[in-house]
Amino acid sequence: MMHMTLYWGKNVTLLFDSWKTDSWTSYVLSLIACFVIATFYQYLENIRIRLKFFSGERSPSPVPEIQIPLLRLNKVSRNKVAESVLFGVNSAIGYLLMLAIMSFNGGVFVAIVVGLTVGYFFFRSQGEEDAALVVDNSCACA
């Protein structure tokens, strides 16, 4: 039976039927995996934001262009493709983290939140030199 309230215990099923913990060792290893994946999520988001920021520093074209989106498809840069791929991978990881939290296990919840916090601290917290890297994002998981 699936839990619908937050519970604490070592028996949890994460994401797949084959990812079940039945001992403290497998439970702790699963929590470490959740922590690492959540930290990696923030790392990828940092890379994507920096790529977006630095790809926007191009000198303006001397010839004015007509801004018609469908006709500009041939001018897609490698940075834009890389940024899009990173966004897709980061979104997939974010949704998998959300589904892992929906196991309603307290340890999984804490491991993911702490992993996101540590990842934010190391990769996304802004010092004075990174203050220009603020990017508005309407996604709640970013």
C-alpha positions as CSV (number, residue, x, y, z in Angstrom):
1,M,0.0,0.0,0.0
2,M,1.3,3.4,-0.9
3,H,1.7,5.9,2.0
4,M,-0.3,9.1,1.7
5,T,1.2,10.8,4.7
6,L,4.8,11.5,5.7
7,Y,6.4,8.5,7.4
8,W,9.8,7.6,8.8
9,G,11.3,4.2,8.1
10,K,13.8,2.2,6.2
11,N,11.3,0.4,3.9
12,V,10.7,2.6,0.9
13,T,10.1,2.2,-2.9
14,L,11.7,5.0,-4.9
15,L,10.7,5.7,-8.5
16,F,10.8,2.1,-9.7
17,D,9.5,-1.2,-8.3
18,S,13.1,-2.5,-8.4
19,W,14.4,0.4,-6.2
20,K,13.2,-0.9,-2.9
21,T,15.1,-0.6,0.4
22,D,14.7,-3.3,3.0
23,S,17.8,-2.8,5.1
24,W,19.4,0.2,6.7
25,T,22.4,-0.1,4.4
26,S,20.2,0.1,1.2
27,Y,18.2,2.9,2.8
28,V,21.2,5.0,3.6
29,L,22.7,4.4,0.2
30,S,19.4,5.5,-1.4
31,L,19.4,8.7,0.7
32,I,23.0,9.4,-0.4
33,A,21.9,8.9,-4.0
34,C,19.0,11.3,-3.6
35,F,21.3,13.8,-2.0
36,V,23.9,13.6,-4.8
37,I,21.2,13.8,-7.6
38,A,19.6,16.9,-5.9
39,T,23.1,18.5,-5.7
40,F,23.8,17.6,-9.3
41,Y,20.4,19.2,-10.3
42,Q,21.7,22.6,-8.9
43,Y,25.0,22.1,-10.7
44,L,23.3,21.6,-14.0
45,E,21.1,24.6,-13.5
46,N,24.2,26.7,-12.8
47,I,25.8,25.5,-16.0
48,R,22.6,26.3,-18.0
49,I,22.3,29.8,-16.5
50,R,26.0,30.6,-17.2
51,L,25.7,29.3,-20.8
52,K,22.6,31.4,-21.3
53,F,24.4,34.5,-19.8
54,F,27.6,34.1,-21.8
55,S,25.9,33.2,-25.1
56,G,24.0,36.5,-24.9
57,E,27.2,38.6,-25.0
58,R,27.4,38.8,-28.8
59,S,28.0,42.0,-30.5
60,P,25.0,43.3,-32.4
61,S,24.7,42.6,-36.1
62,P,25.6,45.6,-38.3
63,V,22.7,44.7,-40.6
64,P,19.3,45.0,-38.9
65,E,17.3,41.7,-39.0
66,I,13.6,41.3,-39.4
67,Q,12.4,39.4,-36.3
68,I,10.3,36.6,-37.8
69,P,10.8,33.5,-35.6
70,L,10.0,30.9,-38.3
71,L,12.5,32.3,-40.7
72,R,15.3,32.4,-38.1
73,L,15.4,28.6,-37.7
74,N,18.6,28.3,-39.8
75,K,20.5,30.6,-37.3
76,V,20.2,28.3,-34.3
77,S,23.6,28.3,-32.5
78,R,25.3,25.5,-30.7
79,N,24.9,27.3,-27.4
80,K,21.1,27.5,-27.9
81,V,21.0,23.7,-28.6
82,A,23.2,23.0,-25.6
83,E,21.1,25.2,-23.4
84,S,17.9,23.5,-24.6
85,V,19.3,20.0,-24.0
86,L,20.5,21.1,-20.5
87,F,17.0,22.5,-19.8
88,G,15.4,19.2,-20.8
89,V,17.8,17.1,-18.7
90,N,17.4,19.4,-15.7
91,S,13.6,19.3,-16.0
92,A,13.7,15.5,-16.1
93,I,15.9,15.4,-13.0
94,G,13.7,17.9,-11.3
95,Y,10.5,15.9,-12.0
96,L,12.2,12.6,-10.8
97,L,13.2,14.3,-7.6
98,M,9.6,15.4,-7.1
99,L,8.4,11.9,-7.7
100,A,11.0,10.6,-5.2
101,I,9.6,13.0,-2.6
102,M,6.2,11.7,-3.4
103,S,7.2,8.4,-1.8
104,F,6.3,10.3,1.4
105,N,9.4,9.0,3.2
106,G,10.7,11.6,5.6
107,G,14.4,10.6,5.1
108,V,14.0,10.9,1.3
109,F,12.4,14.3,1.7
110,V,15.2,15.6,4.0
111,A,18.0,14.1,1.8
112,I,16.6,15.9,-1.3
113,V,16.0,19.2,0.4
114,V,19.4,19.2,2.0
115,G,20.9,18.2,-1.4
116,L,19.2,21.1,-3.1
117,T,20.3,23.4,-0.4
118,V,24.0,22.3,-0.5
119,G,23.9,22.5,-4.3
120,Y,22.5,25.9,-4.2
121,F,25.1,27.0,-1.7
122,F,28.0,25.7,-3.7
123,F,26.8,26.3,-7.3
124,R,24.1,29.0,-7.4
125,S,24.4,31.3,-4.4
126,Q,25.6,34.6,-5.8
127,G,28.6,36.5,-4.7
128,E,29.5,39.9,-5.8
129,E,31.2,38.6,-9.0
130,D,28.1,36.5,-10.0
131,A,25.4,39.2,-9.4
132,A,25.0,39.7,-13.1
133,L,23.9,36.0,-13.6
134,V,20.4,36.5,-12.3
135,V,18.0,34.9,-14.7
136,D,14.2,35.1,-14.3
137,N,12.7,31.7,-14.4
138,S,9.0,31.0,-13.9
139,C,9.6,27.3,-13.1
140,A,9.1,26.6,-9.4
141,C,11.6,23.8,-9.4
142,A,14.4,26.0,-10.6
